[in-house]
């Protein structure tokens, strides 16, 4: 734990459907032997890598470092083996902690029970060694342990991120149903944006897709405005190495390589988007205006990419079919030469787009299962299929 440059197994958690783009992102950052798991990608690295990943990775929710791995045959054995771990080396008694994770094992009658056993092992270890016990804080722990049990195999990790990494630190204002930042970054990568084509979002809301695209294009780390990471509460935290990671990060932006444009019919949402942009060095290079897409007769860009998260109509009585039909007509008539991408949980409304998607992907936006669809809008009116089959 105290040897910063020893090699550890690092697991980066993500959302369903984003595993492969997270792997690609890690490879671009220099981690060549990434292994894709279920909603996660695994690599090897040292503690400086762990700091670097927390700051720089766009498509991960959290960065876990494995501290123990063992097999058990019973509930009691989990407590016994967890009691042998020297928990004092990871954090001091003045820090609050919690134990969370995922259990896929018939050895336990209740899914929460393994977490209680590990929690008890931690508390008892402190009590035995220094005659004091740390406090548990389930909601906002300073130190978070992740317990993953699959049948008889137990993996215990330190969650080095703490709060999920989609809490970037740049949000001043959000709407009622904001798009998760990690999902937004994943959509941009799934869409294959090359950072050269102009990017448009006609339902920009509080600006999440635009901001994530801008940070990506400028090469600025997604968490550059975030100050709280769980690793700062660990016993081995090195402020010197963290400062070195921060110093090496790009924080400036003099221009963007292409246009990034958003609009939304809600003046309130556009104001929120502009507030969010104000906190970032890319803010002045992203254009946002109050308008609905139907009012825009033409765009000042050609052959771009549209990535958008239109309303899903989750409230009772909302009819989205007409809106999605108008969106399909607008894309067909005004976005010739564009690659258009739409994410929505509303399958019926998506049918009303009236265009045949060339690709469909299953993703989640929060708890909502969504379809992320690509519509290639050809230059020539006779090319391609426009009707949804």
NORRA-V85324 format. One record per pair of residues at least 6 apart in sequence whose C-alpha atoms are under 7 Angstrom apart, sorted by the first residue. I is the first residue (numbers start at 1). J is the second residue. If there is no record, write none. Layout:
I:J, I:J
This chain:
2:236, 4:46, 4:47, 4:48, 5:46, 5:47, 6:46, 7:44, 7:45, 7:46, 8:44, 8:45, 8:46, 8:65, 8:66, 9:43, 9:44, 9:45, 9:65, 9:66, 10:42, 10:43, 10:44, 10:45, 10:63, 10:64, 10:65, 10:66, 11:40, 11:41, 11:42, 11:43, 11:63, 11:64, 11:65, 12:40, 12:41, 12:42, 12:60, 12:62, 12:63, 12:64, 13:39, 13:40, 13:41, 13:60, 13:61, 13:62, 13:63, 14:39, 14:40, 14:59, 14:60, 14:61, 15:39, 16:39, 16:363, 16:364, 17:362, 17:363, 18:186, 19:36, 19:39, 19:40, 19:41, 20:36, 21:186, 21:189, 21:190, 22:59, 22:60, 23:34, 23:36, 23:41, 33:43, 34:41, 34:42, 34:43, 35:41, 35:42, 35:43, 36:42, 48:241, 51:242, 52:245, 54:63, 54:161, 55:221, 55:222, 55:223, 55:224, 56:221, 56:222, 56:223, 58:182, 58:185, 58:222, 59:182, 59:185, 59:186, 60:165, 60:182, 61:164, 61:165, 61:166, 61:182, 62:159, 62:161, 62:164, 62:165, 63:159, 63:160, 63:161, 64:157, 64:158, 64:159, 64:160, 65:157, 65:158, 65:159, 66:156, 66:157, 66:158, 67:156, 67:157, 67:158, 68:155, 68:156, 68:157, 69:154, 69:155, 69:156, 70:153, 70:154, 70:155, 71:152, 71:153, 71:154, 72:78, 72:152, 72:153, 73:152, 74:107, 75:107, 75:108, 79:117, 79:118, 79:121, 82:118, 82:121, 83:121, 83:122, 83:125, 87:122, 87:125, 88:126, 89:235, 90:234, 90:235, 91:234, 91:235, 92:235, 93:133, 93:134, 94:134, 95:134, 95:142, 96:134, 96:135, 96:136, 96:137, 96:141, 96:142, 96:143, 97:135, 97:136, 97:137, 97:141, 97:142, 97:143, 97:144, 98:136, 98:137, 98:138, 98:141, 98:143, 98:144, 98:145, 99:115, 99:119, 99:144, 99:145, 99:146, 100:115, 100:145, 100:146, 100:147, 101:146, 101:147, 101:148, 102:147, 102:148, 102:149, 103:111, 103:148, 103:149, 103:150, 104:149, 104:150, 104:151, 105:149, 105:150, 105:151, 105:152, 106:151, 123:133, 123:134, 126:132, 126:133, 127:133, 142:230, 142:233, 143:230, 143:233, 144:158, 144:159, 144:162, 145:156, 145:157, 145:158, 145:159, 146:156, 146:157, 146:158, 146:159, 147:155, 147:156, 147:157, 148:154, 148:155, 148:156, 149:155, 160:229, 160:230, 160:231, 161:229, 161:230, 161:231, 162:229, 162:230, 166:180, 166:181, 166:182, 168:222, 168:223, 168:225, 168:226, 169:223, 169:225, 169:226, 170:225, 170:276, 170:279, 171:276, 172:275, 172:276, 173:272, 173:275, 173:276, 174:206, 174:272, 175:205, 175:206, 175:269, 179:208, 179:365, 180:365, 181:208, 183:365, 184:208, 184:209, 184:212, 185:212, 188:213, 195:217, 195:257, 195:258, 196:257, 196:258, 197:258, 197:304, 197:305, 198:258, 198:259, 198:260, 198:301, 198:304, 198:305, 199:259, 199:260, 199:261, 199:304, 199:305, 199:306, 200:260, 200:261, 200:262, 200:305, 200:306, 200:307, 201:261, 201:262, 201:263, 201:306, 201:307, 201:308, 202:262, 202:263, 202:264, 202:293, 202:308, 203:263, 203:264, 203:308, 203:309, 203:310, 204:262, 204:263, 204:264, 205:264, 205:269, 205:270, 205:273, 206:269, 206:270, 206:272, 206:273, 207:273, 210:260, 210:262, 214:282, 215:221, 215:222, 215:282, 217:256, 217:257, 218:253, 218:256, 219:250, 220:250, 220:251, 231:237, 252:281, 253:281, 253:282, 255:285, 256:285, 260:286, 260:287, 261:286, 261:287, 261:288, 262:287, 262:288, 262:289, 263:288, 263:289, 263:290, 263:291, 263:292, 264:270, 264:289, 264:290, 264:291, 264:292, 265:290, 265:291, 265:292, 266:290, 267:290, 270:288, 270:289, 270:290, 277:283, 294:330, 298:334, 302:337, 303:337, 303:338, 304:338, 304:339, 305:338, 305:339, 305:340, 306:339, 306:340, 306:341, 307:340, 307:341, 307:342, 308:341, 308:342, 308:343, 309:342, 309:343, 309:344, 310:344, 312:344, 312:345, 312:346, 313:319, 313:320, 320:349, 321:349, 321:352, 324:349, 324:350, 324:352, 324:353, 325:352, 325:353, 325:354, 327:353, 328:353, 328:354, 328:355, 332:377, 335:377, 336:377, 336:378, 336:379, 337:377, 337:378, 337:379, 338:376, 338:377, 339:374, 339:375, 339:376, 339:377, 340:374, 340:375, 340:376, 341:372, 341:373, 341:374, 341:375, 342:372, 342:373, 342:374, 343:370, 343:371, 343:372, 343:373, 344:370, 344:371, 344:372, 345:368, 345:369, 345:370, 345:371, 351:388, 354:386, 354:387, 354:388, 355:375, 355:386, 355:387, 355:388, 356:375, 356:385, 356:386, 356:387, 356:388, 356:389, 357:373, 357:374, 357:375, 358:374, 358:375, 358:376, 359:373, 359:374, 360:371, 360:372, 360:373, 360:374, 361:371, 361:372, 361:373, 362:370, 362:371, 362:372, 363:369, 363:370, 363:371, 363:372, 364:370, 378:384
